[in-house]
Amino acid sequence: CGFALAAAGVVLIGFLIGLVISYAGGLEELIFAYPTSFYVSLALPLLALPLIVLAIYYAVQLWRARAWTLGSRVHYSVTLVSALLFLWVLSYWNLIGYRFG
């Protein structure tokens, strides 16, 4: 159950690291062309989307079956909501996928 959310977290942290690496080359490089690391970084949130959808499914199942303790279910749900909010912020700033222009 927790694997999907943990994998999504790793992918989204990888996105942040890739974005920092893309900007570390200097803004001059971004003015004329996007570096390859920028394209790779923008693909990572797309990989996290199905993992988060799977985590939502698992969260619903956990709450229905009362499989874990209440504290564990709340912790899982709060982590899931924070991942969803992070994706919302990325969408607001057009950082999901390749929407340039």
Backbone torsions as a table, in degrees:
resi	resn	phi	psi	omega
1	CYS	NA	-49.6	-176.5
2	GLY	-74.8	-11.8	-177.4
3	PHE	-63.9	-41.2	-176.8
4	ALA	-63.7	-44.1	-178.9
5	LEU	-70.8	-37.8	177.8
6	ALA	-66.2	-41.4	178.6
7	ALA	-65.0	-39.8	177.2
8	ALA	-63.5	-39.4	177.7
9	GLY	-63.5	-42.0	178.4
10	VAL	-64.0	-41.8	179.7
11	VAL	-65.2	-41.1	-179.2
12	LEU	-71.4	-33.7	173.7
13	ILE	-67.5	-37.7	174.2
14	GLY	-61.2	-35.8	175.5
15	PHE	-61.3	-46.1	-179.7
16	LEU	-62.9	-42.3	178.9
17	ILE	-64.4	-42.4	178.6
18	GLY	-64.6	-36.5	177.8
19	LEU	-66.4	-40.3	177.3
20	VAL	-64.5	-41.4	178.5
21	ILE	-63.7	-38.2	179.4
22	SER	-63.6	-41.2	-179.6
23	TYR	-80.3	-16.8	-180.0
24	ALA	-67.9	-23.0	178.8
25	GLY	-70.8	-12.5	179.7
26	GLY	108.8	150.0	-179.4
27	LEU	-72.7	-22.3	178.3
28	GLU	-61.5	-36.1	179.9
29	GLU	-66.8	-33.3	-179.4
30	LEU	-78.0	-21.3	-179.5
31	ILE	-70.2	-42.5	-174.3
32	PHE	-89.8	-35.6	179.8
33	ALA	-160.5	152.6	177.1
34	TYR	-84.7	131.9	177.9
35	PRO	-70.6	159.4	-179.8
36	THR	-60.4	-35.8	179.8
37	SER	-63.6	-28.4	177.1
38	PHE	-68.7	-42.5	177.3
39	TYR	-63.9	-41.6	178.9
40	VAL	-65.2	-40.8	179.6
41	SER	-62.7	-39.8	-179.6
42	LEU	-69.6	-20.5	178.1
43	ALA	-79.5	-22.9	-175.0
44	LEU	-64.9	-41.9	175.7
45	PRO	-62.3	-29.0	175.6
46	LEU	-65.4	-33.4	176.7
47	LEU	-73.3	-27.5	-179.4
48	ALA	-77.2	-24.4	-176.9
49	LEU	-57.6	-52.2	179.4
50	PRO	-64.9	-31.1	177.5
51	LEU	-66.3	-38.1	179.2
52	ILE	-72.5	-36.1	174.9
53	VAL	-62.2	-41.0	176.3
54	LEU	-64.5	-38.4	177.9
55	ALA	-66.0	-34.9	175.5
56	ILE	-63.9	-43.5	177.3
57	TYR	-59.5	-45.4	179.1
58	TYR	-63.5	-38.1	-179.9
59	ALA	-64.2	-42.2	177.5
60	VAL	-61.9	-42.7	179.5
61	GLN	-65.2	-39.2	179.1
62	LEU	-63.6	-42.5	-179.3
63	TRP	-70.4	-36.4	179.0
64	ARG	-68.1	-43.1	-175.9
65	ALA	-86.7	-10.6	-175.0
66	ARG	50.9	46.7	-172.4
67	ALA	-72.3	-37.4	-178.3
68	TRP	-106.0	177.0	174.7
69	THR	-70.1	162.4	-178.9
70	LEU	-60.1	-42.4	179.2
71	GLY	-62.3	-39.5	179.2
72	SER	-68.1	-39.9	178.7
73	ARG	-66.6	-40.6	178.4
74	VAL	-65.2	-43.1	178.5
75	HIS	-60.8	-44.7	178.3
76	TYR	-61.3	-43.7	-177.9
77	SER	-67.5	-40.2	178.3
78	VAL	-65.7	-40.5	177.3
79	THR	-64.0	-39.8	178.7
80	LEU	-65.6	-42.8	178.3
81	VAL	-64.1	-38.2	178.3
82	SER	-66.4	-36.1	176.2
83	ALA	-66.6	-39.6	177.5
84	LEU	-65.6	-40.5	177.7
85	LEU	-65.1	-37.5	177.7
86	PHE	-63.9	-41.4	176.8
87	LEU	-65.0	-35.3	177.8
88	TRP	-64.1	-41.8	177.9
89	VAL	-64.0	-42.7	178.0
90	LEU	-62.5	-39.5	178.4
91	SER	-66.3	-39.5	178.9
92	TYR	-60.7	-39.9	-179.5
93	TRP	-91.1	12.5	178.8
94	ASN	55.3	43.4	179.4
95	LEU	-107.9	14.5	173.6
96	ILE	-107.3	115.3	180.0
97	GLY	82.6	-156.8	-171.4
98	TYR	-119.1	60.8	179.5
99	ARG	-99.0	87.6	178.9
100	PHE	-99.4	153.5	172.5
101	GLY	104.1	NA	NA
